[in-house]
Amino acid sequence: MSEEAGAGTDLGRGEDEFVAFLAAGEPAVGEFRCSECGYGVSISRALPICPMCGGATWEHGPWSPPARVRAVS
């Protein structure tokens, strides 16, 4: 992977922290970001091929509370 690929997916991890990648087609539940372009999906089935760039690897996206919880806070 080039240095530019996935440049938009820096989630504040240190250099020594492990990032688990999942492949398109793997069953998954949660929020994920394409490791190539940073496109985000919320999914509760098999991970798709990225509709933006055609990438096939995903990483867990940053967790954020639902919009309703943020509005109440």
N, CA, C and O atoms as a Tripos MOL2 file, in Angstrom:
@<TRIPOS>MOLECULE
protein
  292   291    73     0     0
PROTEIN
NO_CHARGES

@<TRIPOS>ATOM
      1 N           0.8630   -1.1740    0.0000 N.3       1 MET1
      2 CA          0.0000    0.0000    0.0000 C.3       1 MET1
      3 C           0.9000    1.2240    0.0000 C.2       1 MET1
      4 O           1.8950    1.2560    0.7230 O.2       1 MET1
      5 N           0.5700    2.2230   -0.7930 N.am      2 SER2
      6 CA          1.3600    3.4450   -0.8310 C.3       2 SER2
      7 C           1.1100    4.2670    0.4180 C.2       2 SER2
      8 O           0.1540    4.0240    1.1550 O.2       2 SER2
      9 N           1.9800    5.2460    0.6500 N.am      3 GLU3
     10 CA          1.8190    6.0940    1.8260 C.3       3 GLU3
     11 C           0.5370    6.9100    1.7470 C.2       3 GLU3
     12 O          -0.0600    7.2250    2.7760 O.2       3 GLU3
     13 N           0.1050    7.2570    0.5320 N.am      4 GLU4
     14 CA         -1.0990    8.0650    0.3770 C.3       4 GLU4
     15 C          -2.3670    7.2520    0.5760 C.2       4 GLU4
     16 O          -3.3730    7.7950    1.0310 O.2       4 GLU4
     17 N          -2.3470    5.9810    0.2510 N.am      5 ALA5
     18 CA         -3.5460    5.1570    0.3900 C.3       5 ALA5
     19 C          -3.9480    5.0700    1.8470 C.2       5 ALA5
     20 O          -3.1260    4.7540    2.7070 O.2       5 ALA5
     21 N          -5.1970    5.3480    2.1240 N.am      6 GLY6
     22 CA         -5.6840    5.3000    3.4920 C.3       6 GLY6
     23 C          -5.2850    6.4970    4.3200 C.2       6 GLY6
     24 O          -5.4760    6.4910    5.5360 O.2       6 GLY6
     25 N          -4.7320    7.5340    3.6930 N.am      7 ALA7
     26 CA         -4.2640    8.7030    4.4350 C.3       7 ALA7
     27 C          -5.3860    9.3710    5.2090 C.2       7 ALA7
     28 O          -5.1310    9.9780    6.2490 O.2       7 ALA7
     29 N          -6.6150    9.2790    4.7370 N.am      8 GLY8
     30 CA         -7.7360    9.9030    5.4260 C.3       8 GLY8
     31 C          -8.2960    9.0710    6.5590 C.2       8 GLY8
     32 O          -9.3100    9.4450    7.1500 O.2       8 GLY8
     33 N          -7.6620    7.9480    6.8790 N.am      9 THR9
     34 CA         -8.2190    7.0660    7.8970 C.3       9 THR9
     35 C          -7.4420    7.0900    9.1950 C.2       9 THR9
     36 O          -7.6190    6.1880   10.0140 O.2       9 THR9
     37 N          -6.5910    8.0740    9.4270 N.am     10 ASP10
     38 CA         -5.8460    8.1590   10.6800 C.3      10 ASP10
     39 C          -6.8260    8.3930   11.8150 C.2      10 ASP10
     40 O          -7.4730    9.4380   11.8860 O.2      10 ASP10
     41 N          -6.9300    7.4120   12.7000 N.am     11 LEU11
     42 CA         -7.8920    7.4890   13.7860 C.3      11 LEU11
     43 C          -7.2170    7.8110   15.1020 C.2      11 LEU11
     44 O          -7.7400    7.4670   16.1620 O.2      11 LEU11
     45 N          -6.0490    8.4720   15.0570 N.am     12 GLY12
     46 CA         -5.3700    8.8750   16.2700 C.3      12 GLY12
     47 C          -4.6010    7.7470   16.9330 C.2      12 GLY12
     48 O          -4.3840    7.7910   18.1440 O.2      12 GLY12
     49 N          -4.1850    6.7430   16.1850 N.am     13 ARG13
     50 CA         -3.4320    5.6360   16.7490 C.3      13 ARG13
     51 C          -1.9510    5.9650   16.7630 C.2      13 ARG13
     52 O          -1.4610    6.6960   15.9020 O.2      13 ARG13
     53 N          -1.2450    5.4270   17.7360 N.am     14 GLY14
     54 CA          0.2000    5.5460   17.7720 C.3      14 GLY14
     55 C           0.8110    4.6130   16.7430 C.2      14 GLY14
     56 O           0.1300    3.7370   16.2100 O.2      14 GLY14
     57 N           2.1030    4.7990   16.4600 N.am     15 GLU15
     58 CA          2.7660    3.9830   15.4500 C.3      15 GLU15
     59 C           2.7930    2.5040   15.7980 C.2      15 GLU15
     60 O           2.7790    1.6640   14.8990 O.2      15 GLU15
     61 N           2.8320    2.1660   17.0890 N.am     16 ASP16
     62 CA          2.9670    0.7740   17.4890 C.3      16 ASP16
     63 C           1.6360    0.0740   17.7430 C.2      16 ASP16
     64 O           1.6350   -1.0820   18.1680 O.2      16 ASP16
     65 N           0.5060    0.7310   17.4980 N.am     17 GLU17
     66 CA         -0.7950    0.1190   17.7380 C.3      17 GLU17
     67 C          -1.2300   -0.7100   16.5380 C.2      17 GLU17
     68 O          -1.0720   -0.2920   15.3910 O.2      17 GLU17
     69 N          -1.7810   -1.8890   16.8130 N.am     18 PHE18
     70 CA         -2.2250   -2.8260   15.7880 C.3      18 PHE18
     71 C          -3.5950   -2.4250   15.2530 C.2      18 PHE18
     72 O          -4.4830   -2.0580   16.0230 O.2      18 PHE18
     73 N          -3.7650   -2.4930   13.9540 N.am     19 VAL19
     74 CA         -5.0540   -2.2250   13.3190 C.3      19 VAL19
     75 C          -5.5070   -3.5150   12.6530 C.2      19 VAL19
     76 O          -4.8220   -4.0430   11.7770 O.2      19 VAL19
     77 N          -6.6620   -4.0210   13.0700 N.am     20 ALA20
     78 CA         -7.2010   -5.2410   12.4650 C.3      20 ALA20
     79 C          -7.9830   -4.8750   11.2090 C.2      20 ALA20
     80 O          -8.8790   -4.0320   11.2520 O.2      20 ALA20
     81 N          -7.6430   -5.5040   10.1010 N.am     21 PHE21
     82 CA         -8.3530   -5.2790    8.8470 C.3      21 PHE21
     83 C          -9.2900   -6.4460    8.5880 C.2      21 PHE21
     84 O          -8.9840   -7.5850    8.9390 O.2      21 PHE21
     85 N         -10.4190   -6.1640    7.9780 N.am     22 LEU22
     86 CA        -11.3730   -7.1940    7.5730 C.3      22 LEU22
     87 C         -11.5230   -7.1140    6.0630 C.2      22 LEU22
     88 O         -11.4160   -6.0360    5.4780 O.2      22 LEU22
     89 N         -11.7690   -8.2450    5.4380 N.am     23 ALA23
     90 CA        -11.9060   -8.2900    3.9830 C.3      23 ALA23
     91 C         -13.3670   -8.1820    3.5740 C.2      23 ALA23
     92 O         -14.2660   -8.5810    4.3130 O.2      23 ALA23
     93 N         -13.5850   -7.6380    2.3890 N.am     24 ALA24
     94 CA        -14.9370   -7.6040    1.8280 C.3      24 ALA24
     95 C         -15.4700   -9.0270    1.7950 C.2      24 ALA24
     96 O         -14.7480   -9.9600    1.4440 O.2      24 ALA24
     97 N         -16.7400   -9.1920    2.1640 N.am     25 GLY25
     98 CA        -17.3600  -10.5080    2.2020 C.3      25 GLY25
     99 C         -17.3900  -11.1220    3.5890 C.2      25 GLY25
    100 O         -18.1620  -12.0490    3.8370 O.2      25 GLY25
    101 N         -16.5480  -10.6130    4.5130 N.am     26 GLU26
    102 CA        -16.5660  -11.1270    5.8820 C.3      26 GLU26
    103 C         -17.7840  -10.5790    6.6090 C.2      26 GLU26
    104 O         -18.1330   -9.4110    6.4370 O.2      26 GLU26
    105 N         -18.4410  -11.4140    7.4250 N.am     27 PRO27
    106 CA        -19.5710  -10.9100    8.2110 C.3      27 PRO27
    107 C         -19.0760   -9.9390    9.2730 C.2      27 PRO27
    108 O         -18.0500  -10.1850    9.9070 O.2      27 PRO27
    109 N         -19.7920   -8.8410    9.4710 N.am     28 ALA28
    110 CA        -19.3670   -7.8270   10.4320 C.3      28 ALA28
    111 C         -20.5660   -7.0200   10.9050 C.2      28 ALA28
    112 O         -21.5770   -6.9130   10.2100 O.2      28 ALA28
    113 N         -20.4340   -6.4560   12.1010 N.am     29 VAL29
    114 CA        -21.4580   -5.5770   12.6590 C.3      29 VAL29
    115 C         -20.7430   -4.3660   13.2260 C.2      29 VAL29
    116 O         -19.7900   -4.5110   13.9920 O.2      29 VAL29
    117 N         -21.1900   -3.1680   12.8580 N.am     30 GLY30
    118 CA        -20.6000   -1.9470   13.3960 C.3      30 GLY30
    119 C         -20.2740   -0.9430   12.3120 C.2      30 GLY30
    120 O         -20.7700   -1.0240   11.1890 O.2      30 GLY30
    121 N         -19.4130    0.0190   12.6820 N.am     31 GLU31
    122 CA        -18.9860    1.0560   11.7450 C.3      31 GLU31
    123 C         -17.5860    0.7280   11.2610 C.2      31 GLU31
    124 O         -16.7060    0.3870   12.0510 O.2      31 GLU31
    125 N         -17.3900    0.8350    9.9560 N.am     32 PHE32
    126 CA        -16.1160    0.5040    9.3410 C.3      32 PHE32
    127 C         -15.7250    1.5820    8.3490 C.2      32 PHE32
    128 O         -16.5820    2.2890    7.8170 O.2      32 PHE32
    129 N         -14.4290    1.7060    8.1020 N.am     33 ARG33
    130 CA        -13.8890    2.6420    7.1090 C.3      33 ARG33
    131 C         -13.0600    1.8540    6.1100 C.2      33 ARG33
    132 O         -12.3160    0.9460    6.4780 O.2      33 ARG33
    133 N         -13.1980    2.2120    4.8460 N.am     34 CYS34
    134 CA        -12.3790    1.6000    3.8000 C.3      34 CYS34
    135 C         -10.9250    1.9630    4.0780 C.2      34 CYS34
    136 O         -10.6110    3.1320    4.3030 O.2      34 CYS34
    137 N         -10.0460    0.9830    4.0660 N.am     35 SER35
    138 CA         -8.6440    1.2650    4.3550 C.3      35 SER35
    139 C          -7.9490    1.9660    3.1950 C.2      35 SER35
    140 O          -6.8370    2.4680    3.3610 O.2      35 SER35
    141 N          -8.5730    2.0090    2.0340 N.am     36 GLU36
    142 CA         -7.9870    2.6900    0.8800 C.3      36 GLU36
    143 C          -8.3730    4.1640    0.8070 C.2      36 GLU36
    144 O          -7.5090    5.0200    0.6190 O.2      36 GLU36
    145 N          -9.6760    4.4710    0.9540 N.am     37 CYS37
    146 CA        -10.1250    5.8530    0.7360 C.3      37 CYS37
    147 C         -10.7840    6.5000    1.9500 C.2      37 CYS37
    148 O         -11.0130    7.7090    1.9500 O.2      37 CYS37
    149 N         -11.0950    5.7120    2.9920 N.am     38 GLY38
    150 CA        -11.7060    6.2760    4.1880 C.3      38 GLY38
    151 C         -13.2200    6.3260    4.1700 C.2      38 GLY38
    152 O         -13.8270    6.8110    5.1250 O.2      38 GLY38
    153 N         -13.8520    5.8340    3.1030 N.am     39 TYR39
    154 CA        -15.3180    5.8150    3.0230 C.3      39 TYR39
    155 C         -15.8750    5.0210    4.1970 C.2      39 TYR39
    156 O         -15.3580    3.9490    4.5150 O.2      39 TYR39
    157 N         -16.9200    5.5280    4.8480 N.am     40 GLY40
    158 CA        -17.4750    4.8670    6.0230 C.3      40 GLY40
    159 C         -18.7960    4.1770    5.7620 C.2      40 GLY40
    160 O         -19.6180    4.6590    4.9830 O.2      40 GLY40
    161 N         -18.9970    3.0310    6.4250 N.am     41 VAL41
    162 CA        -20.2640    2.3080    6.3600 C.3      41 VAL41
    163 C         -20.6520    1.8410    7.7550 C.2      41 VAL41
    164 O         -19.7940    1.5760    8.5960 O.2      41 VAL41
    165 N         -21.9550    1.7460    7.9890 N.am     42 SER42
    166 CA        -22.5020    1.0790    9.1730 C.3      42 SER42
    167 C         -23.1390   -0.1880    8.6480 C.2      42 SER42
    168 O         -23.9830   -0.1390    7.7530 O.2      42 SER42
    169 N         -22.7420   -1.3150    9.1940 N.am     43 ILE43
    170 CA        -23.1300   -2.5790    8.5750 C.3      43 ILE43
    171 C         -23.5030   -3.6300    9.6150 C.2      43 ILE43
    172 O         -22.9870   -3.6210   10.7330 O.2      43 ILE43
    173 N         -24.3970   -4.5280    9.2390 N.am     44 SER44
    174 CA        -24.7360   -5.6740   10.0830 C.3      44 SER44
    175 C         -24.8900   -6.9160    9.2040 C.2      44 SER44
    176 O         -25.7900   -7.7320    9.4030 O.2      44 SER44
    177 N         -24.0070   -7.0340    8.2490 N.am     45 ARG45
    178 CA        -23.9910   -8.1720    7.3170 C.3      45 ARG45
    179 C         -22.5740   -8.2830    6.7660 C.2      45 ARG45
    180 O         -21.6400   -7.7730    7.3850 O.2      45 ARG45
    181 N         -22.3950   -8.9210    5.6450 N.am     46 ALA46
    182 CA        -21.0670   -9.0400    5.0470 C.3      46 ALA46
    183 C         -20.5800   -7.6790    4.5530 C.2      46 ALA46
    184 O         -21.3460   -6.9070    3.9750 O.2      46 ALA46
    185 N         -19.3080   -7.3970    4.7850 N.am     47 LEU47
    186 CA        -18.7300   -6.1410    4.3020 C.3      47 LEU47
    187 C         -18.7130   -6.1310    2.7750 C.2      47 LEU47
    188 O         -18.3730   -7.1380    2.1540 O.2      47 LEU47
    189 N         -19.0750   -5.0050    2.1690 N.am     48 PRO48
    190 CA        -19.1100   -4.9200    0.7030 C.3      48 PRO48
    191 C         -17.7510   -4.5140    0.1350 C.2      48 PRO48
    192 O         -16.8270   -4.1740    0.8740 O.2      48 PRO48
    193 N         -17.6520   -4.5570   -1.1700 N.am     49 ILE49
    194 CA        -16.5580   -3.8860   -1.8630 C.3      49 ILE49
    195 C         -16.8610   -2.4000   -1.7210 C.2      49 ILE49
    196 O         -18.0220   -2.0080   -1.8340 O.2      49 ILE49
    197 N         -15.8600   -1.5620   -1.4760 N.am     50 CYS50
    198 CA        -16.0940   -0.1310   -1.2950 C.3      50 CYS50
    199 C         -16.7360    0.4620   -2.5580 C.2      50 CYS50
    200 O         -16.1890    0.3220   -3.6510 O.2      50 CYS50
    201 N         -17.8880    1.1190   -2.4130 N.am     51 PRO51
    202 CA        -18.5490    1.6980   -3.5790 C.3      51 PRO51
    203 C         -17.8320    2.9280   -4.1320 C.2      51 PRO51
    204 O         -18.0950    3.3400   -5.2620 O.2      51 PRO51
    205 N         -16.9370    3.5110   -3.3560 N.am     52 MET52
    206 CA        -16.2350    4.7150   -3.8170 C.3      52 MET52
    207 C         -14.9690    4.3950   -4.6050 C.2      52 MET52
    208 O         -14.7140    4.9980   -5.6470 O.2      52 MET52
    209 N         -14.1620    3.4280   -4.0970 N.am     53 CYS53
    210 CA        -12.8700    3.1820   -4.7380 C.3      53 CYS53
    211 C         -12.6560    1.7360   -5.1660 C.2      53 CYS53
    212 O         -11.6650    1.4260   -5.8270 O.2      53 CYS53
    213 N         -13.5790    0.8460   -4.7960 N.am     54 GLY54
    214 CA        -13.4190   -0.5630   -5.1490 C.3      54 GLY54
    215 C         -12.5120   -1.3270   -4.1990 C.2      54 GLY54
    216 O         -12.1750   -2.4810   -4.4610 O.2      54 GLY54
    217 N         -12.1100   -0.6950   -3.0930 N.am     55 GLY55
    218 CA        -11.2460   -1.3480   -2.1080 C.3      55 GLY55
    219 C         -11.9370   -2.5350   -1.4560 C.2      55 GLY55
    220 O         -13.1640   -2.5860   -1.3690 O.2      55 GLY55
    221 N         -11.1310   -3.4880   -0.9990 N.am     56 ALA56
    222 CA        -11.6950   -4.7030   -0.4100 C.3      56 ALA56
    223 C         -11.2660   -4.9180    1.0360 C.2      56 ALA56
    224 O         -11.5410   -5.9770    1.6000 O.2      56 ALA56
    225 N         -10.5990   -3.9400    1.6520 N.am     57 THR57
    226 CA        -10.2130   -4.0820    3.0560 C.3      57 THR57
    227 C         -10.8200   -2.9600    3.8770 C.2      57 THR57
    228 O         -10.8750   -1.8060    3.4500 O.2      57 THR57
    229 N         -11.2720   -3.3270    5.0590 N.am     58 TRP58
    230 CA        -11.9690   -2.4140    5.9550 C.3      58 TRP58
    231 C         -11.3330   -2.4500    7.3250 C.2      58 TRP58
    232 O         -10.7520   -3.4630    7.7140 O.2      58 TRP58
    233 N         -11.4360   -1.3470    8.0690 N.am     59 GLU59
    234 CA        -11.0090   -1.3100    9.4610 C.3      59 GLU59
    235 C         -12.1280   -0.6930   10.2860 C.2      59 GLU59
    236 O         -12.9430    0.0750    9.7750 O.2      59 GLU59
    237 N         -12.1550   -1.0420   11.5750 N.am     60 HIS60
    238 CA        -13.1910   -0.4850   12.4480 C.3      60 HIS60
    239 C         -13.0890    1.0290   12.4490 C.2      60 HIS60
    240 O         -12.0020    1.5860   12.6010 O.2      60 HIS60
    241 N         -14.2220    1.6900   12.2800 N.am     61 GLY61
    242 CA        -14.2730    3.1450   12.3050 C.3      61 GLY61
    243 C         -14.3230    3.6410   13.7330 C.2      61 GLY61
    244 O         -14.5290    2.8550   14.6580 O.2      61 GLY61
    245 N         -14.1390    4.9300   13.9220 N.am     62 PRO62
    246 CA        -14.2040    5.4970   15.2720 C.3      62 PRO62
    247 C         -15.6310    5.4140   15.8000 C.2      62 PRO62
    248 O         -16.5870    5.6410   15.0580 O.2      62 PRO62
    249 N         -15.7720    5.0910   17.0720 N.am     63 TRP63
    250 CA        -17.0970    5.0190   17.6800 C.3      63 TRP63
    251 C         -17.5520    6.4160   18.0270 C.2      63 TRP63
    252 O         -16.7560    7.2390   18.4790 O.2      63 TRP63
    253 N         -18.8180    6.6870   17.8210 N.am     64 SER64
    254 CA        -19.4060    7.9480   18.2720 C.3      64 SER64
    255 C         -20.8190    7.6370   18.7400 C.2      64 SER64
    256 O         -21.4610    6.7360   18.2010 O.2      64 SER64
    257 N         -21.3120    8.3650   19.7300 N.am     65 PRO65
    258 CA        -22.6680    8.0930   20.2050 C.3      65 PRO65
    259 C         -23.6890    8.4420   19.1310 C.2      65 PRO65
    260 O         -23.4150    9.2700   18.2620 O.2      65 PRO65
    261 N         -24.8680    7.8170   19.1820 N.am     66 PRO66
    262 CA        -25.9150    8.1510   18.2140 C.3      66 PRO66
    263 C         -26.2640    9.6390   18.2730 C.2      66 PRO66
    264 O         -26.0740   10.2800   19.3060 O.2      66 PRO66
    265 N         -26.7670   10.1810   17.1840 N.am     67 ALA67
    266 CA        -27.0710   11.6150   17.0920 C.3      67 ALA67
    267 C         -28.0000   12.0710   18.2080 C.2      67 ALA67
    268 O         -27.8370   13.1730   18.7330 O.2      67 ALA67
    269 N         -28.9610   11.2510   18.5730 N.am     68 ARG68
    270 CA        -29.9110   11.6340   19.6210 C.3      68 ARG68
    271 C         -29.1950   11.8380   20.9580 C.2      68 ARG68
    272 O         -29.5240   12.7670   21.6950 O.2      68 ARG68
    273 N         -28.2330   10.9930   21.2750 N.am     69 VAL69
    274 CA        -27.4730   11.1300   22.5210 C.3      69 VAL69
    275 C         -26.6430   12.4070   22.4910 C.2      69 VAL69
    276 O         -26.5700   13.1170   23.4930 O.2      69 VAL69
    277 N         -26.0130   12.7100   21.3510 N.am     70 ARG70
    278 CA        -25.2080   13.9360   21.2320 C.3      70 ARG70
    279 C         -26.0820   15.1660   21.4090 C.2      70 ARG70
    280 O         -25.6480   16.1430   22.0180 O.2      70 ARG70
    281 N         -27.3060   15.1420   20.8890 N.am     71 ALA71
    282 CA        -28.2020   16.2980   20.9710 C.3      71 ALA71
    283 C         -28.6470   16.5600   22.4030 C.2      71 ALA71
    284 O         -28.8570   17.7140   22.7770 O.2      71 ALA71
    285 N         -28.7920   15.5260   23.2030 N.am     72 VAL72
    286 CA        -29.2450   15.6590   24.5830 C.3      72 VAL72
    287 C         -28.1170   16.1420   25.4850 C.2      72 VAL72
    288 O         -28.3650   16.8590   26.4550 O.2      72 VAL72
    289 N         -26.8890   15.7620   25.1810 N.am     73 SER73
    290 CA        -25.7350   16.0900   26.0340 C.3      73 SER73
    291 C         -25.4720   17.5640   26.1300 C.2      73 SER73
    292 O         -24.5360   17.9810   26.8120 O.2      73 SER73
@<TRIPOS>BOND
     1     1     2 1
     2     2     3 1
     3     3     4 2
     4     3     5 am
     5     5     6 1
     6     6     7 1
     7     7     8 2
     8     7     9 am
     9     9    10 1
    10    10    11 1
    11    11    12 2
    12    11    13 am
    13    13    14 1
    14    14    15 1
    15    15    16 2
    16    15    17 am
    17    17    18 1
    18    18    19 1
    19    19    20 2
    20    19    21 am
    21    21    22 1
    22    22    23 1
    23    23    24 2
    24    23    25 am
    25    25    26 1
    26    26    27 1
    27    27    28 2
    28    27    29 am
    29    29    30 1
    30    30    31 1
    31    31    32 2
    32    31    33 am
    33    33    34 1
    34    34    35 1
    35    35    36 2
    36    35    37 am
    37    37    38 1
    38    38    39 1
    39    39    40 2
    40    39    41 am
    41    41    42 1
    42    42    43 1
    43    43    44 2
    44    43    45 am
    45    45    46 1
    46    46    47 1
    47    47    48 2
    48    47    49 am
    49    49    50 1
    50    50    51 1
    51    51    52 2
    52    51    53 am
    53    53    54 1
    54    54    55 1
    55    55    56 2
    56    55    57 am
    57    57    58 1
    58    58    59 1
    59    59    60 2
    60    59    61 am
    61    61    62 1
    62    62    63 1
    63    63    64 2
    64    63    65 am
    65    65    66 1
    66    66    67 1
    67    67    68 2
    68    67    69 am
    69    69    70 1
    70    70    71 1
    71    71    72 2
    72    71    73 am
    73    73    74 1
    74    74    75 1
    75    75    76 2
    76    75    77 am
    77    77    78 1
    78    78    79 1
    79    79    80 2
    80    79    81 am
    81    81    82 1
    82    82    83 1
    83    83    84 2
    84    83    85 am
    85    85    86 1
    86    86    87 1
    87    87    88 2
    88    87    89 am
    89    89    90 1
    90    90    91 1
    91    91    92 2
    92    91    93 am
    93    93    94 1
    94    94    95 1
    95    95    96 2
    96    95    97 am
    97    97    98 1
    98    98    99 1
    99    99   100 2
   100    99   101 am
   101   101   102 1
   102   102   103 1
   103   103   104 2
   104   103   105 am
   105   105   106 1
   106   106   107 1
   107   107   108 2
   108   107   109 am
   109   109   110 1
   110   110   111 1
   111   111   112 2
   112   111   113 am
   113   113   114 1
   114   114   115 1
   115   115   116 2
   116   115   117 am
   117   117   118 1
   118   118   119 1
   119   119   120 2
   120   119   121 am
   121   121   122 1
   122   122   123 1
   123   123   124 2
   124   123   125 am
   125   125   126 1
   126   126   127 1
   127   127   128 2
   128   127   129 am
   129   129   130 1
   130   130   131 1
   131   131   132 2
   132   131   133 am
   133   133   134 1
   134   134   135 1
   135   135   136 2
   136   135   137 am
   137   137   138 1
   138   138   139 1
   139   139   140 2
   140   139   141 am
   141   141   142 1
   142   142   143 1
   143   143   144 2
   144   143   145 am
   145   145   146 1
   146   146   147 1
   147   147   148 2
   148   147   149 am
   149   149   150 1
   150   150   151 1
   151   151   152 2
   152   151   153 am
   153   153   154 1
   154   154   155 1
   155   155   156 2
   156   155   157 am
   157   157   158 1
   158   158   159 1
   159   159   160 2
   160   159   161 am
   161   161   162 1
   162   162   163 1
   163   163   164 2
   164   163   165 am
   165   165   166 1
   166   166   167 1
   167   167   168 2
   168   167   169 am
   169   169   170 1
   170   170   171 1
   171   171   172 2
   172   171   173 am
   173   173   174 1
   174   174   175 1
   175   175   176 2
   176   175   177 am
   177   177   178 1
   178   178   179 1
   179   179   180 2
   180   179   181 am
   181   181   182 1
   182   182   183 1
   183   183   184 2
   184   183   185 am
   185   185   186 1
   186   186   187 1
   187   187   188 2
   188   187   189 am
   189   189   190 1
   190   190   191 1
   191   191   192 2
   192   191   193 am
   193   193   194 1
   194   194   195 1
   195   195   196 2
   196   195   197 am
   197   197   198 1
   198   198   199 1
   199   199   200 2
   200   199   201 am
   201   201   202 1
   202   202   203 1
   203   203   204 2
   204   203   205 am
   205   205   206 1
   206   206   207 1
   207   207   208 2
   208   207   209 am
   209   209   210 1
   210   210   211 1
   211   211   212 2
   212   211   213 am
   213   213   214 1
   214   214   215 1
   215   215   216 2
   216   215   217 am
   217   217   218 1
   218   218   219 1
   219   219   220 2
   220   219   221 am
   221   221   222 1
   222   222   223 1
   223   223   224 2
   224   223   225 am
   225   225   226 1
   226   226   227 1
   227   227   228 2
   228   227   229 am
   229   229   230 1
   230   230   231 1
   231   231   232 2
   232   231   233 am
   233   233   234 1
   234   234   235 1
   235   235   236 2
   236   235   237 am
   237   237   238 1
   238   238   239 1
   239   239   240 2
   240   239   241 am
   241   241   242 1
   242   242   243 1
   243   243   244 2
   244   243   245 am
   245   245   246 1
   246   246   247 1
   247   247   248 2
   248   247   249 am
   249   249   250 1
   250   250   251 1
   251   251   252 2
   252   251   253 am
   253   253   254 1
   254   254   255 1
   255   255   256 2
   256   255   257 am
   257   257   258 1
   258   258   259 1
   259   259   260 2
   260   259   261 am
   261   261   262 1
   262   262   263 1
   263   263   264 2
   264   263   265 am
   265   265   266 1
   266   266   267 1
   267   267   268 2
   268   267   269 am
   269   269   270 1
   270   270   271 1
   271   271   272 2
   272   271   273 am
   273   273   274 1
   274   274   275 1
   275   275   276 2
   276   275   277 am
   277   277   278 1
   278   278   279 1
   279   279   280 2
   280   279   281 am
   281   281   282 1
   282   282   283 1
   283   283   284 2
   284   283   285 am
   285   285   286 1
   286   286   287 1
   287   287   288 2
   288   287   289 am
   289   289   290 1
   290   290   291 1
   291   291   292 2
@<TRIPOS>SUBSTRUCTURE
     1 MET1         2 RESIDUE 1 A MET
     2 SER2         6 RESIDUE 1 A SER
     3 GLU3        10 RESIDUE 1 A GLU
     4 GLU4        14 RESIDUE 1 A GLU
     5 ALA5        18 RESIDUE 1 A ALA
     6 GLY6        22 RESIDUE 1 A GLY
     7 ALA7        26 RESIDUE 1 A ALA
     8 GLY8        30 RESIDUE 1 A GLY
     9 THR9        34 RESIDUE 1 A THR
    10 ASP10       38 RESIDUE 1 A ASP
    11 LEU11       42 RESIDUE 1 A LEU
    12 GLY12       46 RESIDUE 1 A GLY
    13 ARG13       50 RESIDUE 1 A ARG
    14 GLY14       54 RESIDUE 1 A GLY
    15 GLU15       58 RESIDUE 1 A GLU
    16 ASP16       62 RESIDUE 1 A ASP
    17 GLU17       66 RESIDUE 1 A GLU
    18 PHE18       70 RESIDUE 1 A PHE
    19 VAL19       74 RESIDUE 1 A VAL
    20 ALA20       78 RESIDUE 1 A ALA
    21 PHE21       82 RESIDUE 1 A PHE
    22 LEU22       86 RESIDUE 1 A LEU
    23 ALA23       90 RESIDUE 1 A ALA
    24 ALA24       94 RESIDUE 1 A ALA
    25 GLY25       98 RESIDUE 1 A GLY
    26 GLU26      102 RESIDUE 1 A GLU
    27 PRO27      106 RESIDUE 1 A PRO
    28 ALA28      110 RESIDUE 1 A ALA
    29 VAL29      114 RESIDUE 1 A VAL
    30 GLY30      118 RESIDUE 1 A GLY
    31 GLU31      122 RESIDUE 1 A GLU
    32 PHE32      126 RESIDUE 1 A PHE
    33 ARG33      130 RESIDUE 1 A ARG
    34 CYS34      134 RESIDUE 1 A CYS
    35 SER35      138 RESIDUE 1 A SER
    36 GLU36      142 RESIDUE 1 A GLU
    37 CYS37      146 RESIDUE 1 A CYS
    38 GLY38      150 RESIDUE 1 A GLY
    39 TYR39      154 RESIDUE 1 A TYR
    40 GLY40      158 RESIDUE 1 A GLY
    41 VAL41      162 RESIDUE 1 A VAL
    42 SER42      166 RESIDUE 1 A SER
    43 ILE43      170 RESIDUE 1 A ILE
    44 SER44      174 RESIDUE 1 A SER
    45 ARG45      178 RESIDUE 1 A ARG
    46 ALA46      182 RESIDUE 1 A ALA
    47 LEU47      186 RESIDUE 1 A LEU
    48 PRO48      190 RESIDUE 1 A PRO
    49 ILE49      194 RESIDUE 1 A ILE
    50 CYS50      198 RESIDUE 1 A CYS
    51 PRO51      202 RESIDUE 1 A PRO
    52 MET52      206 RESIDUE 1 A MET
    53 CYS53      210 RESIDUE 1 A CYS
    54 GLY54      214 RESIDUE 1 A GLY
    55 GLY55      218 RESIDUE 1 A GLY
    56 ALA56      222 RESIDUE 1 A ALA
    57 THR57      226 RESIDUE 1 A THR
    58 TRP58      230 RESIDUE 1 A TRP
    59 GLU59      234 RESIDUE 1 A GLU
    60 HIS60      238 RESIDUE 1 A HIS
    61 GLY61      242 RESIDUE 1 A GLY
    62 PRO62      246 RESIDUE 1 A PRO
    63 TRP63      250 RESIDUE 1 A TRP
    64 SER64      254 RESIDUE 1 A SER
    65 PRO65      258 RESIDUE 1 A PRO
    66 PRO66      262 RESIDUE 1 A PRO
    67 ALA67      266 RESIDUE 1 A ALA
    68 ARG68      270 RESIDUE 1 A ARG
    69 VAL69      274 RESIDUE 1 A VAL
    70 ARG70      278 RESIDUE 1 A ARG
    71 ALA71      282 RESIDUE 1 A ALA
    72 VAL72      286 RESIDUE 1 A VAL
    73 SER73      290 RESIDUE 1 A SER
